[in-house]
């Protein structure tokens, strides 16, 4: 079962978040070398189109570390509000696993 978290994005600000993938039984970090990671956020689980694509980078494959990011210019164009998101990992064998899911709240920008 994927982990559930709540994240906050300040509209118009750079967003960076690091997640560590660990084994549920042993709590040891998982080697994700050769994998591909992707993430999207949507207004609801049933939305046809993604509201934003979150840039995912494997920052330390042997220790299961993934970086999530969006630039300030990109977050400036996202309407303030609550969104759902998930992070999926495609292994080198082609199997897909949902690593993380949750809510992202985009807080409105005041200073422009």
C-alpha positions in Angstrom: 0.0 0.0 0.0 1.4 3.4 -0.9 2.2 6.0 1.7 -0.2 9.0 2.0 1.2 12.5 2.6 0.0 16.1 2.4 2.2 18.6 0.7 1.9 22.4 0.2 3.0 24.4 -2.8 3.2 28.2 -2.6 1.9 29.6 -5.9 4.7 31.3 -7.8 7.4 29.8 -5.7 9.9 27.0 -6.4 8.7 23.6 -5.0 11.2 20.9 -4.0 10.5 17.8 -1.9 12.6 14.7 -1.3 11.1 11.3 -0.6 12.9 8.1 0.5 11.6 4.8 -0.6 11.9 2.1 2.0 10.8 -1.5 2.4 7.6 -1.8 4.6 8.9 -4.9 6.4 12.6 -4.1 7.0 12.5 -0.3 6.8 15.6 -0.5 4.7 16.0 1.8 1.7 15.1 0.3 -1.7 17.5 0.3 -4.7 15.6 1.9 -7.6 18.4 1.9 -10.1 17.2 1.6 -13.7 13.7 2.8 -12.8 11.6 5.7 -14.1 9.6 7.9 -11.8 6.6 10.1 -12.7 4.0 12.2 -10.9 0.9 14.3 -11.7 -1.6 16.3 -9.8 -5.3 16.6 -10.6 -8.3 18.5 -9.2 -9.9 15.1 -8.4 -9.2 11.4 -9.0 -11.7 11.6 -11.9 -10.3 14.6 -13.7 -9.6 13.9 -17.4 -6.5 16.2 -17.6 -3.6 16.7 -15.2 -3.4 20.1 -13.6 0.4 19.8 -13.4 3.2 17.4 -14.0 5.6 17.2 -11.2 9.2 16.8 -12.3 10.7 13.6 -10.7 14.4 12.9 -10.5 16.1 9.9 -8.9 18.7 11.6 -6.8 20.2 8.5 -5.1 19.1 5.3 -6.8 20.9 2.9 -4.4 19.2 4.5 -1.4 15.8 5.0 -3.0 15.8 8.7 -2.9 13.5 10.7 -5.3 13.3 14.5 -5.8 10.0 16.1 -6.7 10.2 19.6 -8.2 8.3 22.4 -10.0 9.7 25.8 -10.9 8.3 29.1 -9.6 7.1 30.0 -13.2 5.3 26.7 -13.4 3.6 26.9 -10.0 2.5 30.5 -10.8 0.2 29.1 -13.5 -1.4 26.5 -11.2 -4.8 27.7 -9.8 -4.8 27.8 -6.0 -6.7 25.0 -4.3 -6.6 21.3 -3.3 -5.3 18.6 -5.6 -4.7 14.9 -5.5 -1.4 13.5 -6.7 0.6 10.3 -6.8 4.1 9.1 -7.6 4.6 6.0 -9.7 7.7 4.0 -10.3 8.3 1.9 -13.4 10.9 -0.7 -12.9 13.4 -1.8 -15.5 11.2 -4.9 -16.0 8.2 -2.7 -16.8 6.2 -3.2 -13.7 4.5 -0.1 -12.3 4.1 0.6 -8.6 2.4 3.5 -6.9 4.9 4.7 -4.2 3.1 7.6 -2.8 -0.2 9.4 -2.9 -1.8 12.3 -1.2 -3.1 15.8 -1.3 -1.3 18.9 -2.6 -2.6 22.3 -1.5 -1.5 25.2 -3.7 -1.7 28.4 -1.5 -2.5 31.6 -3.4 0.2 34.1 -4.2 -0.1 37.6 -2.8 3.2 39.3 -4.0 3.4 39.5 -7.8 
